[in-house]
Amino acid sequence: MIVCKFGGTSVASAEQIKKVANIVKSNPERKIVAVSAPGKRSSDDIKVTDLLIDLAETALAGGDVESKINGVVNRYRDITDGLGLDNTMMNVIAADLSERVQADRSNKDLFIDSIKASGEDNNAKLIASYFNSIGMPAKYVSPKEGLVLNDLPERTYALPEAYVNLSKLKDTKEIIIFPGFFGYTKEGILRTFDRGGSDITGSILASAVGATLYENFTDVDCVFAANPKVVNDPVDIKEITYREMRELSYAGFSVFHDEALMPVYKQGIPVNIKNTNNPSAPGTRILPTRIQTNRPVTGISADGGFSILYVSKYLMNREVGFGRKLLQIIEEENISYEHTPSGLDDISVIMRSNQLTPEKEERIVARVKTELCADDVHFSHNFSMIVIVGEGMRHNTGLAARAATAISNTGANIEMINQGSSEVSLVFGVRSEFEDRILKGLYEEFFAKIPIS
């Protein structure tokens, strides 16, 4: 059994959904299909999810929701008309949106999540209807029927019983069409995953039914060794390990959500990233292990939007519990951290900037000064993390020196270096304005100079 997920661009229009149907029909092992909300049909288009966020915010502000609902409904109408479906599905979608808009608004975040989730939910219903109309027996399945999530306020994840519940789907004769991005708590509260949540849903389904393969369809032929928007014609990656993909996805490889790897990783299920618009292309396979090449580096990624909390205190290294107390303060502000490079008398805590507010920063600085008696405490912003990833890195000497030299040659300064104990990745913290320049320099060093073999 193959579980496949189709992203927003793959289901953005009637033409794209017809491609999806042909792909699913071409292989009878494709029995479970997770779908996103309709994405952009062109570069200047608007995603349905963005229309839904606008609808939710308008409702919360007491504005004219009818015009916003009509805007969403018209996007779906374009699809149903192109697929030759009657008005039945449009009536279902319009009624669903009207009901969601009238729901309880006491928790604004949950209200917005409910409106956003209608994008995937209604698209799944629509696609199931189309499959049936062309003689492909299909069944829409709601996440209410088994995708059980944890309670607030923790980060969203599937509970163990979700896998037990969803395992029953493998016995269904029809093609299952399952909406991505959301599920429900035991109390029936709708919760959404983070960005790229449909990848996570597909991975959970693949793990639950013990799929032989999880196919993730997007709008590119494969994963590239570097961002093709920055590096000209980067080499494609044919095979990559779970660990390598996790590291690259963490820092900017948006083609596959990093959290989506865990469910399939635990089961050892291979992932194949493929192109809906070119399904015959082999794509990129994500595997537990792979054949090593002569290149120690598999890929280079970069991601911005980081901030650094810098703390200095003389003889910090002799103070038992200093690091724990510092991270406790960070935790109590509901902030997660990424790296904690340190020296004898100083430590830096690197975190995503979108978790911070001026008020939080002020409280953290005041507490660290008062409770830990630090000599210097301050935040710095506008940093990027450049990540070099490769299973072969541990077997090569001088790689960090090569990377540092390549960065130095761009004229940029390295603010932080961190290497994990697995020696699969090397992270450099740099000022965001140098991000693209450094990415090009590192690609030149590790890829342009070495022919693949």
HURAWO-V522185 format. One line per field, one symbol per residue. ss: DSSP state (@ for helix, = for strand, . for the rest). psi: psi as a letter, one per 40 degrees, with the letter a starting at -180 (. if undefined). burial: # if it has 9 or more other C-alpha atoms within 8 Angstrom, else .. A space follows every 10 residues. Layout:
ss->???
psi->???
burial->???
This chain:
ss->.=====.@@@ @..@@@@@@@ @@@@@....= =====..... .......@@@ @@@@@@@@@@ ....@@@@@@ @@@@@@@@@@ @@@....@@@ @@@@@@@@@@ @......@@@ @@@@@@@@@@ @@@@@@@@@@ @@@....=== =.@@@..==. .......=.@ @@@@@@@@@@ @...=====. .====....= ==....@@@@ @@@@@@@@@. ..======.. ..==...... .....==.== =@@@@@@@@@ .......@@@ @@@@@@@..= =====@@@.. ...====... ........== ========== ==...@@@.. .@@@@@@@@@ @@......=. .=...===== ==@@@..@@@ @@@@@@@@@@ @....===== =========. @@@@@...@@ @@@@@@@@.. .....====. ....====== =@@@@@@@@@ @@@@@@@@.. ...
psi->hhhihhadde feiddddddd dddddeheeg ehhhiiihah eideihiddd dddddddddd efagdddddd dddddddddd ddefiaeddd dddddddddd deihedhddd ddddddeddd dddddddddd dddeeghihh hiedfdghii iieiihihid dddddedede ehdihhhhhi diaiideehh iiiaifdddd ddddddddef idihhhhaei dahieiheed hhfiiihdii iddddddddd fegedhhdee ddddddefhi hhhihdegee hdahhhidii hiaehdhdih iihafiihhh hhhhfdeehh eddddddddd deefhiidig iiadeiihhh ihdeeiiddd dddddddddd defidhhiii ifiihhhhhh dedeehiedd ddddddddee eihhdihhhi defeihhhhi hdeedddddd dddddeddeh ii.
burial->########## ####.##### #.###....# ########## #....####. ########## ....#..##. ###.###### ###.#...## ..##.###.# #........# ########## ########## ##...#.### #.##.##### .....#.##. .#######.. ....###### ######...# ###..##### ########## #.#######. ########.# #..#..#### ##.####### ###..###.# #.###...## ######..#. .#######.. ....###### ########## ###..#.... .#..##..## #...#.#.## #...###### ###..#...# #..##.###. .#.####.#. ########## ####...... .###.###.# .#.#.###.. ..######## ##.##..### #######... ...
